Amino acid sequence: MMINKRLISICKDSKKYIAFTVLCSWIGIVCNIIIIFFIGKLINTMAAGKRLPFSEQSFWETAKDFYIMEQISLLSAIIITAAALLVKLVSQHFYGKFSYLSSANARVTLRRRIYEKLLRLGGDYQKSERTSAIVQVSIEGVEQLEVYFGKYLPQFFYALLAPITLFMSIMSLSWQAALVFMLCVPLIPFSIIVIMRIAKRVLKVYWNNYANLGNTFLENLQGLTTLKVYGQDGQKHAEMNEEAESFRKITMKVLSMQLNSINVMDLIAFGGAAAGTIVGLYQFSAGHLEAGDLIIIILLSSEFFIPLRLLGSYFHIAMNGIAASDRIFALLDTEEKHQEDAQPLPDHEQLTIQLNNVHFSYDGKRQVLHNISFELTPGGLTAVVGESGSGKSTTAALLSGQLEPSSGSITVNGMDLHNVKREDLYNHLSFVSAHSHIFKGTILDNLLMAKPEATMEEIKQALKTARLAEFITQLPQGLETEVSENGSSLSGGQKQRLALARVILANRQAIIFDEATSNIDVESEEAIWEAIDELAKEKTILVISHRLACVKEAKVIHVLQSGHLVESGTHEMLLRKQGVYAQMILNQQQLESIREGKTSEAAIRNVSYETADH
């Protein structure tokens, strides 16, 4: 009956709260039985024409004669009923408390496990699920599981315990009625099992459609400007409407299934209560039951079926959560990069990184990098250049530990990168890309992410090196200025300089810049390159750039072509070779000349002669 052992084992701290919730529910039904029995016995006493003395026997004597009660003190009955009501009220209070604690603990545990898994996976998490799907599962999927832990599981165990308690109570009055109730009770879980088999398939389709709709919406939202420019927003709108309609239909199917199953359970519950009541009425008409006993059976008949009926209601919501848990487990089961023998990186003032015969393939078939070998040393820029698709960014991802070589090795100060703890690697190496993320909050908050204990003097020096100090002083609130999500309130150049200041504040020995100056204004680009040149005097710096004019001063330039390292050397050396690098320089100069309006053959010829002179 939908008991997911793995889910429960992950949220094992919720078990005790579930047990307490069940206990509170059981105490509540025992109190109901006591109250109903007292009412029934009072009716029997009055029906027999006996006077109800106000205080004929003591409270404890009345409680002792609970199942006999031929004559009962009215005062004692009132006291016991009031006490039962009070106990029930307290149990209901603690039921709500323990129910909340069990679900809250499950929510926190699951979201922590998801977040920790994403941290371990890094960028590889997208191999399992898209970002929008993970957001949906982590928020709404976990919320659906709140009902599973806080309501469904306690109700499941209570629904097993309550009928047994009621059966034993009614047995003392009419074993025939008790037997009828007990025989009808299993029909509800049987109907739930039948529904569950259908629901699994339906809910799987529901969550797939839900995730696909979320992915489509996020993609269209992110590319809204592009869609507007090319006039395709109407087409995408129509496509999203189709997906939304498909999702609406599956949602209606889920709701219809839930409604029909509720009708079935109501029919069984009311039918079972009616059947037991008819047996009681027959025994009453035959003189085998007193009026009060019949009232007890009628009142307890609903209690017999309410727990399982409520279980059926929780079942549908919990089933949705279980369907979401399948996607959670798919994420949690995503294969990780194992580092059983990982060791901390020994502290060194400077880092030397070497690539030794590195090959890499994303799919195990097409090679992206072929036998790459070069060295990064402190003091001066090392640059990697090449046409789009040559393997530049893949090389950067390998050096930063985001990917691992298919063969060959990468060493840091002689230690294989595979054996270095990722957390320790990032304590020595930073990475700046064209899409460095700026978080919502203040400028100071974003800077302190790199070094929470940084002094104001260190922050000012980092801003100065990043050529951002003057901009900050012009802001009315300075470092306390709020920035929007992903730094949308800043220009592209300001965002990149803020990301650079954050890296400088972190003070790592090695920094990789992957197209860090792409798509920004000229002023910011020049400022960032000045800062990079300054950092390169002491640190190990690798620059990947499409703008060759910016890497002329590099101590060594490595040229990639279709995943092969085809040339290495200084700017002057590579120009003299008249190879791939020289041709790239020529192509870029021609493009720049065209942009400036120098489209004549003479201008292009002059560029060719100037290049040849080098």
C-alpha positions as CSV (number, residue, x, y, z in Angstrom):
1,M,0.0,0.0,0.0
2,M,2.5,2.6,-1.2
3,I,5.1,2.2,1.5
4,N,8.3,3.4,-0.1
5,K,11.0,1.9,2.0
6,R,13.8,3.9,0.4
7,L,12.0,7.2,0.9
8,I,11.3,6.4,4.6
9,S,14.9,5.3,5.2
10,I,16.2,8.6,3.8
11,C,13.9,10.5,6.1
12,K,14.4,8.2,9.0
13,D,14.2,11.0,11.6
14,S,10.5,11.3,10.6
15,K,9.7,7.8,11.9
16,K,9.4,8.8,15.5
17,Y,7.1,11.6,14.7
18,I,4.9,9.3,12.6
19,A,4.7,6.9,15.5
20,F,3.6,9.7,17.9
21,T,1.0,10.9,15.3
22,V,-0.5,7.4,15.2
23,L,-0.5,7.2,19.0
24,C,-2.4,10.5,19.2
25,S,-4.9,9.4,16.7
26,W,-5.5,6.1,18.5
27,I,-5.9,7.9,21.9
28,G,-8.5,10.1,20.1
29,I,-10.6,7.1,18.9
30,V,-10.4,5.4,22.4
31,C,-11.8,8.6,23.9
32,N,-14.6,8.5,21.3
33,I,-15.4,4.9,22.2
34,I,-15.5,5.8,25.9
35,I,-17.8,8.8,25.4
36,I,-20.2,6.8,23.0
37,F,-20.3,3.8,25.4
38,F,-21.2,6.1,28.3
39,I,-24.0,7.7,26.2
40,G,-25.3,4.2,25.2
41,K,-25.2,2.9,28.8
42,L,-27.0,6.0,30.0
43,I,-29.7,5.4,27.4
44,N,-30.0,1.7,28.6
45,T,-30.5,2.9,32.2
46,M,-33.1,5.4,31.2
47,A,-34.9,3.0,28.9
48,A,-35.1,0.5,31.7
49,G,-37.0,3.1,33.7
50,K,-34.4,3.4,36.4
51,R,-33.7,6.7,38.2
52,L,-30.3,8.2,37.5
53,P,-28.9,9.1,40.9
54,F,-26.8,12.3,40.9
55,S,-24.0,10.6,42.9
56,E,-24.7,7.0,43.8
57,Q,-21.2,5.7,43.4
58,S,-17.7,7.3,43.3
59,F,-15.9,8.2,40.1
60,W,-13.4,5.3,40.4
61,E,-16.2,2.8,41.0
62,T,-18.0,4.0,37.9
63,A,-14.8,3.8,35.8
64,K,-14.2,0.2,37.2
65,D,-17.8,-0.8,36.2
66,F,-17.3,0.7,32.7
67,Y,-18.6,-2.4,30.8
68,I,-21.3,-3.2,33.4
69,M,-23.0,0.1,34.3
70,E,-26.4,-1.2,35.2
71,Q,-26.8,1.9,37.4
72,I,-24.5,4.8,36.9
73,S,-23.9,8.1,38.6
74,L,-24.8,11.1,36.4
75,L,-22.1,13.2,38.0
76,S,-19.5,10.4,37.4
77,A,-20.6,10.1,33.8
78,I,-20.3,13.8,33.2
79,I,-16.8,13.8,34.8
80,I,-15.6,10.8,32.7
81,T,-17.0,12.3,29.5
82,A,-15.4,15.6,30.2
83,A,-12.1,14.0,30.9
84,A,-12.3,12.0,27.7
85,L,-13.1,15.1,25.7
86,L,-10.1,16.9,27.4
87,V,-7.8,14.0,26.6
88,K,-9.0,13.9,23.0
89,L,-8.5,17.7,22.7
90,V,-4.9,17.4,23.9
91,S,-4.2,14.4,21.6
92,Q,-5.5,16.4,18.6
93,H,-3.2,19.2,19.5
94,F,-0.2,16.9,19.6
95,Y,-1.4,15.1,16.5
96,G,-1.1,18.4,14.5
97,K,2.3,19.1,16.1
98,F,3.8,15.7,15.4
99,S,2.3,15.6,11.9
100,Y,4.0,18.9,11.1
101,L,7.3,17.8,12.5
102,S,7.3,14.5,10.5
103,S,6.6,16.4,7.2
104,A,8.9,19.3,8.0
105,N,11.8,16.9,8.7
106,A,11.1,15.1,5.5
107,R,11.1,18.3,3.5
108,V,14.4,19.6,5.0
109,T,16.1,16.2,4.6
110,L,15.0,15.7,0.9
111,R,16.0,19.2,-0.1
112,R,19.3,18.9,1.6
113,R,20.0,15.6,-0.1
114,I,19.1,17.2,-3.5
115,Y,21.3,20.2,-2.9
116,E,24.2,18.2,-1.7
117,K,23.9,15.9,-4.8
118,L,23.8,18.9,-7.1
119,L,27.0,20.3,-5.4
120,R,28.7,16.9,-6.0
121,L,27.6,16.7,-9.6
122,G,28.5,20.3,-10.5
123,G,27.5,21.0,-14.1
124,D,26.9,17.3,-14.7
125,Y,23.5,17.5,-13.1
126,Q,22.0,18.4,-16.4
127,K,22.8,14.8,-17.7
128,S,20.0,13.6,-15.4
129,E,17.4,16.4,-15.4
130,R,16.9,19.9,-16.8
131,T,17.2,22.8,-14.5
132,S,13.5,23.7,-14.6
133,A,12.6,20.0,-13.8
134,I,14.9,20.0,-10.8
135,V,13.3,23.3,-9.6
136,Q,9.8,21.8,-10.0
137,V,10.7,18.5,-8.2
138,S,12.6,20.3,-5.4
139,I,9.8,22.7,-4.7
140,E,6.4,21.2,-5.6
141,G,7.5,17.6,-5.7
142,V,8.8,17.8,-2.1
143,E,5.7,19.7,-1.0
144,Q,3.6,16.8,-2.3
145,L,5.7,14.5,-0.1
146,E,4.8,16.6,2.8
147,V,1.3,15.0,2.7
148,Y,2.9,11.6,2.4
149,F,4.9,11.9,5.6
150,G,2.6,14.2,7.6
151,K,-0.8,12.6,6.7
152,Y,-0.7,9.5,4.6
153,L,1.8,7.4,6.5
154,P,0.3,8.1,10.0
155,Q,-3.2,7.5,8.6
156,F,-2.0,4.2,7.0
157,F,-0.9,2.8,10.3
158,Y,-3.8,4.3,12.2
159,A,-6.3,2.8,9.6
160,L,-4.9,-0.6,10.5
161,L,-5.1,-0.1,14.3
162,A,-8.5,1.7,14.5
163,P,-10.7,-1.1,13.0
164,I,-9.2,-3.7,15.4
165,T,-9.9,-1.4,18.4
166,L,-13.4,-0.8,17.2
167,F,-14.0,-4.5,16.4
168,M,-13.0,-5.5,20.0
169,S,-15.3,-2.8,21.4
170,I,-18.3,-3.7,19.4
171,M,-17.7,-7.4,20.0
172,S,-18.8,-6.9,23.6
173,L,-22.3,-5.9,22.2
174,S,-22.8,-7.8,19.0
175,W,-20.2,-10.1,17.4
176,Q,-22.4,-10.4,14.3
177,A,-22.4,-6.6,13.6
178,A,-18.7,-6.4,14.5
179,L,-18.0,-9.2,12.0
180,V,-19.9,-7.5,9.2
181,F,-18.0,-4.3,9.8
182,M,-14.7,-6.1,9.7
183,L,-15.5,-8.0,6.5
184,C,-16.4,-4.7,4.7
185,V,-13.3,-2.8,5.8
186,P,-10.8,-4.6,3.5
187,L,-12.9,-3.6,0.5
188,I,-11.6,0.0,0.8
189,P,-7.8,-0.8,0.7
190,F,-8.6,-3.3,-2.1
191,S,-10.1,-0.5,-4.1
192,I,-7.1,1.7,-3.3
193,I,-4.7,-1.0,-4.6
194,V,-6.7,-1.2,-7.9
195,I,-6.7,2.5,-8.3
196,M,-3.0,2.7,-7.5
197,R,-2.1,0.6,-10.5
198,I,-3.9,2.9,-12.8
199,A,-2.7,6.0,-11.0
200,K,1.0,5.1,-11.3
201,R,0.8,5.3,-15.1
202,V,-1.4,8.4,-15.2
203,L,0.8,10.3,-12.7
204,K,4.0,9.4,-14.5
205,V,2.6,11.0,-17.6
206,Y,1.4,13.9,-15.5
207,W,4.8,14.7,-14.2
208,N,6.5,14.2,-17.5
209,N,4.0,16.7,-19.1
210,Y,4.5,19.1,-16.2
211,A,8.3,19.0,-16.5
212,N,8.1,19.4,-20.3
213,L,5.8,22.4,-20.0
214,G,8.1,24.0,-17.5
215,N,11.1,23.4,-19.7
216,T,9.3,25.0,-22.7
217,F,8.2,28.0,-20.7
218,L,11.7,28.6,-19.3
219,E,13.3,28.3,-22.7
220,N,10.8,30.6,-24.4
221,L,11.1,33.1,-21.5
222,Q,14.9,33.1,-21.7
223,G,14.8,33.5,-25.5
224,L,12.0,35.9,-25.7
225,T,14.1,38.7,-27.2
226,T,15.3,36.4,-29.9
227,L,11.8,35.2,-30.7
228,K,10.6,38.8,-31.0
229,V,13.5,39.8,-33.2
230,Y,12.8,36.9,-35.7
231,G,9.0,37.2,-35.4
232,Q,8.7,33.6,-34.0
233,D,7.0,34.5,-30.7
234,G,3.5,33.7,-32.2
235,Q,4.7,30.3,-33.4
236,K,6.3,29.4,-30.0
237,H,3.1,30.7,-28.3
238,A,1.0,28.3,-30.3
239,E,3.4,25.4,-29.5
240,M,3.3,26.2,-25.8
241,N,-0.5,26.4,-26.0
242,E,-0.5,22.8,-27.4
243,E,1.7,21.6,-24.5
244,A,-0.5,23.5,-22.0
245,E,-3.6,21.8,-23.4
246,S,-2.0,18.4,-23.2
247,F,-1.1,19.2,-19.5
248,R,-4.7,20.4,-18.9
249,K,-6.1,17.1,-20.2
250,I,-3.8,14.9,-18.1
251,T,-4.6,17.1,-15.1
252,M,-8.3,16.6,-15.7
253,K,-7.7,12.9,-16.0
254,V,-5.9,12.8,-12.7
255,L,-8.8,14.8,-11.0
256,S,-11.4,12.6,-12.6
257,M,-9.6,9.4,-11.4
258,Q,-9.5,10.9,-7.9
259,L,-13.2,11.8,-7.9
260,N,-14.3,8.4,-9.2
261,S,-12.2,6.6,-6.6
262,I,-13.6,8.8,-3.8
263,N,-17.1,7.8,-5.0
264,V,-16.2,4.1,-4.9
265,M,-14.8,4.5,-1.4
266,D,-17.8,6.4,-0.2
267,L,-20.1,3.6,-1.6
268,I,-18.1,1.0,0.3
269,A,-17.9,3.0,3.5
270,F,-21.6,3.9,3.6
271,G,-22.6,0.5,2.4
272,G,-20.6,-1.2,5.1
273,A,-21.9,1.1,7.8
274,A,-25.5,0.4,6.6
275,A,-24.9,-3.4,6.5
276,G,-23.6,-3.4,10.1
277,T,-26.4,-1.1,11.3
278,I,-29.0,-3.4,9.7
279,V,-27.6,-6.4,11.6
280,G,-27.8,-4.3,14.8
281,L,-31.4,-3.4,14.0
282,Y,-32.3,-7.0,13.4
283,Q,-30.8,-8.0,16.7
284,F,-32.6,-5.1,18.5
285,S,-36.0,-6.2,17.0
286,A,-35.3,-9.7,18.1
287,G,-34.7,-8.5,21.6
288,H,-30.9,-9.4,21.6
289,L,-29.8,-5.8,21.9
290,E,-30.9,-2.9,24.1
291,A,-31.6,0.5,22.7
292,G,-28.4,2.1,24.1
293,D,-26.3,-0.7,22.6
294,L,-27.9,-0.2,19.2
295,I,-27.1,3.5,19.4
296,I,-23.5,2.6,20.3
297,I,-23.3,0.4,17.1
298,I,-24.8,3.1,14.9
299,L,-22.5,5.8,16.2
300,L,-19.4,3.6,16.0
301,S,-20.3,2.3,12.5
302,S,-19.0,5.5,10.9
303,E,-15.8,5.4,13.0
304,F,-15.1,2.0,11.5
305,F,-14.8,3.4,8.0
306,I,-13.7,7.0,8.5
307,P,-10.0,6.1,9.0
308,L,-9.8,4.2,5.8
309,R,-12.0,6.7,3.9
310,L,-9.6,9.4,5.0
311,L,-6.6,7.3,4.0
312,G,-8.1,7.1,0.5
313,S,-8.3,10.9,0.4
314,Y,-4.7,11.3,1.4
315,F,-3.7,8.5,-1.0
316,H,-4.2,10.6,-4.2
317,I,-2.1,13.5,-3.0
318,A,0.6,11.2,-1.6
319,M,0.6,9.2,-4.9
320,N,1.5,12.4,-6.6
321,G,4.3,12.8,-4.2
322,I,5.5,9.3,-4.8
323,A,5.5,10.0,-8.5
324,A,7.7,13.0,-7.8
325,S,10.0,10.9,-5.6
326,D,10.8,8.7,-8.6
327,R,12.3,11.8,-10.3
328,I,14.1,12.8,-7.1
329,F,15.7,9.3,-6.9
330,A,16.6,9.5,-10.6
331,L,18.6,12.7,-9.7
332,L,20.1,11.2,-6.5
333,D,21.1,8.1,-8.4
334,T,23.0,10.0,-11.1
335,E,26.5,8.7,-11.4
336,E,29.1,10.9,-9.7
337,K,32.8,11.3,-10.2
338,H,34.2,9.0,-7.5
339,Q,37.2,10.2,-5.6
340,E,37.8,7.5,-3.1
341,D,41.5,8.2,-2.9
342,A,41.2,12.0,-3.2
343,Q,43.7,13.9,-1.1
344,P,44.1,17.6,-0.2
345,L,46.4,19.6,-2.4
346,P,49.6,20.5,-0.5
347,D,50.0,24.2,0.1
348,H,52.2,26.1,-2.3
349,E,52.7,29.8,-2.9
350,Q,52.4,29.1,-6.7
351,L,50.8,26.5,-8.9
352,T,52.2,24.7,-11.9
353,I,49.6,22.8,-14.0
354,Q,50.5,20.3,-16.7
355,L,48.4,18.6,-19.4
356,N,50.0,15.3,-20.4
357,N,48.8,13.6,-23.6
358,V,45.2,14.5,-22.8
359,H,42.4,13.1,-24.9
360,F,38.7,13.8,-24.3
361,S,35.3,12.8,-25.7
362,Y,31.8,13.7,-24.4
363,D,30.1,10.6,-25.8
364,G,33.0,8.1,-26.0
365,K,32.8,8.2,-29.8
366,R,33.8,11.6,-31.3
367,Q,37.1,12.9,-29.9
368,V,37.0,16.6,-28.9
369,L,40.6,16.8,-27.8
370,H,43.5,14.8,-29.2
371,N,46.8,14.3,-27.4
372,I,47.0,17.8,-25.8
373,S,50.2,18.6,-23.8
374,F,51.3,22.0,-22.4
375,E,52.2,23.6,-19.1
376,L,50.8,26.5,-17.1
377,T,53.3,28.3,-14.9
378,P,53.2,31.5,-12.8
379,G,54.5,34.8,-14.0
380,G,53.0,35.9,-17.3
381,L,49.9,35.0,-19.3
382,T,49.4,31.6,-21.0
383,A,46.8,31.8,-23.7
384,V,44.7,29.2,-25.6
385,V,43.2,30.4,-28.9
386,G,41.4,28.8,-31.8
387,E,38.3,28.9,-34.0
388,S,34.9,28.2,-32.5
389,G,34.6,24.4,-31.8
390,S,38.3,23.9,-31.6
391,G,38.2,22.7,-28.0
392,K,39.1,25.8,-26.0
393,S,36.3,25.8,-23.5
394,T,36.6,22.0,-23.1
395,T,40.3,22.5,-22.2
396,A,39.2,25.1,-19.6
397,A,36.6,22.7,-18.1
398,L,39.2,20.0,-17.8
399,L,41.7,22.3,-16.1
400,S,39.1,23.5,-13.6
401,G,38.0,19.9,-12.7
402,Q,34.6,20.2,-14.2
403,L,35.4,17.4,-16.7
404,E,37.9,14.5,-16.6
405,P,40.2,13.3,-19.4
406,S,39.2,10.2,-21.4
407,S,42.9,9.4,-21.3
408,G,46.1,11.1,-20.3
409,S,46.5,13.2,-17.1
410,I,46.4,16.7,-15.7
411,T,48.8,17.4,-12.8
412,V,48.9,20.2,-10.3
413,N,52.3,20.7,-8.8
414,G,53.0,17.1,-9.8
415,M,49.8,15.7,-8.2
416,D,47.2,14.1,-10.5
417,L,44.1,16.3,-10.6
418,H,41.9,13.2,-10.4
419,N,43.3,12.5,-6.9
420,V,42.7,16.1,-5.7
421,K,39.6,16.9,-3.6
422,R,37.4,19.2,-5.6
423,E,36.8,21.4,-2.6
424,D,40.5,21.7,-2.1
425,L,41.2,22.4,-5.8
426,Y,38.8,25.3,-5.7
427,N,40.7,26.7,-2.7
428,H,43.6,27.1,-5.0
429,L,42.0,27.8,-8.4
430,S,39.3,30.2,-9.6
431,F,37.3,30.2,-12.8
432,V,35.9,33.3,-14.6
433,S,33.7,32.7,-17.6
434,A,31.6,35.0,-19.9
435,H,28.6,34.0,-17.8
436,S,29.9,34.5,-14.2
437,H,26.9,34.6,-12.0
438,I,26.0,37.7,-9.9
439,F,23.6,36.9,-7.1
440,K,20.7,39.0,-5.9
441,G,21.7,41.1,-2.9
442,T,24.2,43.9,-2.3
443,I,27.5,44.4,-4.1
444,L,29.2,43.7,-0.8
445,D,27.3,40.4,-0.4
446,N,28.6,39.2,-3.8
447,L,32.2,40.2,-2.9
448,L,32.1,38.5,0.5
449,M,31.1,35.2,-1.1
450,A,34.8,34.9,-2.0
451,K,36.1,35.7,1.4
452,P,33.5,36.2,4.2
453,E,36.2,37.5,6.7
454,A,37.7,40.0,4.2
455,T,38.6,43.4,5.7
456,M,37.4,46.6,4.1
457,E,41.0,47.3,3.0
458,E,41.1,44.0,1.1
459,I,37.8,44.8,-0.5
460,K,38.9,48.2,-1.6
461,Q,42.2,46.8,-3.1
462,A,40.2,44.1,-5.0
463,L,37.9,46.8,-6.5
464,K,40.9,48.9,-7.4
465,T,42.6,46.1,-9.2
466,A,39.4,45.2,-11.0
467,R,39.1,48.9,-12.1
468,L,35.7,49.1,-10.3
469,A,36.5,51.3,-7.4
470,E,35.5,54.6,-9.1
471,F,32.2,53.1,-10.2
472,I,31.3,52.0,-6.6
473,T,32.1,55.4,-5.1
474,Q,29.7,57.0,-7.6
475,L,26.8,54.9,-6.3
476,P,24.6,56.6,-3.6
477,Q,24.8,53.5,-1.4
478,G,28.2,52.4,-2.4
479,L,28.9,48.7,-1.5
480,E,25.4,48.4,0.0
481,T,23.8,49.0,-3.4
482,E,21.3,46.3,-4.2
483,V,21.8,44.3,-7.5
484,S,19.0,42.3,-9.2
485,E,19.0,38.6,-9.9
486,N,22.0,37.6,-12.1
487,G,23.1,41.2,-11.9
488,S,20.5,42.4,-14.4
489,S,20.6,45.9,-12.9
490,L,24.3,46.2,-14.0
491,S,25.8,46.5,-17.5
492,G,27.7,43.5,-18.9
493,G,31.0,45.2,-18.3
494,Q,30.1,46.1,-14.7
495,K,29.0,42.5,-14.0
496,Q,32.3,41.1,-15.3
497,R,34.4,43.5,-13.4
498,L,32.4,42.7,-10.2
499,A,33.0,39.0,-10.9
500,L,36.7,39.8,-11.4
501,A,36.9,41.7,-8.1
502,R,35.3,38.7,-6.4
503,V,38.0,36.4,-7.8
504,I,40.8,38.8,-6.8
505,L,39.4,39.0,-3.3
506,A,39.4,35.1,-3.1
507,N,43.2,35.3,-3.8
508,R,43.6,32.0,-5.5
509,Q,47.1,31.0,-6.9
510,A,45.6,30.1,-10.3
511,I,42.8,31.7,-12.4
512,I,41.3,30.6,-15.6
513,F,39.6,33.2,-17.8
514,D,37.3,31.6,-20.4
515,E,36.1,34.4,-22.8
516,A,35.8,36.7,-19.8
517,T,35.7,39.8,-22.0
518,S,33.2,38.7,-24.6
519,N,30.1,40.8,-25.3
520,I,31.1,43.7,-23.1
521,D,31.9,47.4,-23.8
522,V,35.4,48.4,-25.0
523,E,36.1,50.4,-21.8
524,S,35.3,47.4,-19.5
525,E,37.3,45.1,-21.8
526,E,40.4,47.2,-21.6
527,A,40.0,47.6,-17.8
528,I,39.7,43.8,-17.3
529,W,42.7,43.1,-19.5
530,E,44.8,45.6,-17.5
531,A,43.7,43.8,-14.3
532,I,44.6,40.4,-15.9
533,D,48.1,41.6,-16.9
534,E,48.6,42.8,-13.3
535,L,47.5,39.5,-11.8
536,A,49.7,37.5,-14.2
537,K,52.8,39.0,-12.7
538,E,52.4,36.8,-9.6
539,K,49.8,34.1,-10.4
540,T,49.2,31.3,-12.8
541,I,46.9,32.7,-15.4
542,L,45.3,30.9,-18.4
543,V,43.3,33.1,-20.8
544,I,41.0,31.7,-23.5
545,S,40.0,34.5,-25.8
546,H,38.6,34.9,-29.3
547,R,40.2,38.3,-29.6
548,L,43.8,37.6,-30.6
549,A,44.9,41.2,-30.3
550,C,44.4,40.9,-26.5
551,V,46.8,38.0,-26.1
552,K,49.8,39.4,-28.0
553,E,51.7,40.0,-24.8
554,A,51.2,36.4,-23.5
555,K,54.4,34.5,-22.7
556,V,53.1,31.6,-24.7
557,I,50.1,31.1,-27.0
558,H,48.7,27.6,-27.7
559,V,46.7,27.3,-30.9
560,L,44.0,24.6,-31.1
561,Q,42.4,23.4,-34.4
562,S,39.7,20.8,-34.4
563,G,40.9,19.5,-31.0
564,H,44.6,19.3,-32.0
565,L,47.4,21.5,-30.5
566,V,48.9,22.7,-33.8
567,E,51.1,25.6,-32.7
568,S,52.7,27.0,-29.6
569,G,54.9,30.1,-29.1
570,T,54.9,33.8,-28.6
571,H,53.0,36.2,-30.8
572,E,56.1,37.0,-32.9
573,M,57.2,33.4,-33.3
574,L,53.8,32.3,-34.5
575,L,53.5,35.1,-37.0
576,R,56.9,34.2,-38.5
577,K,55.6,30.6,-38.9
578,Q,52.9,31.9,-41.2
579,G,50.6,29.0,-40.0
580,V,47.2,28.8,-38.4
581,Y,47.7,31.6,-35.9
582,A,49.0,34.0,-38.6
583,Q,45.9,33.2,-40.8
584,M,43.6,33.8,-37.8
585,I,45.3,37.2,-37.2
586,L,44.8,38.1,-40.9
587,N,41.2,37.1,-40.8
588,Q,40.4,39.1,-37.7
589,Q,42.2,42.2,-39.1
590,Q,40.3,41.9,-42.3
591,L,37.0,41.7,-40.4
592,E,37.9,44.7,-38.3
593,S,38.9,46.6,-41.4
594,I,35.5,45.8,-42.9
595,R,33.7,47.0,-39.8
596,E,35.6,50.3,-40.0
597,G,34.6,50.7,-43.6
598,K,38.0,49.9,-45.2
599,T,36.6,47.4,-47.7
600,S,38.9,48.3,-50.6
601,E,41.3,45.7,-51.9
602,A,44.1,48.0,-51.2
603,A,43.3,48.1,-47.5
604,I,43.1,44.3,-47.3
605,R,46.3,44.0,-49.3
606,N,48.0,46.4,-46.8
607,V,46.9,44.2,-44.0
608,S,48.4,41.2,-45.7
609,Y,51.7,42.9,-46.3
610,E,51.8,44.1,-42.6
611,T,51.2,40.6,-41.4
612,A,53.9,39.2,-43.7
613,D,56.4,41.7,-42.4
614,H,56.1,40.2,-39.0
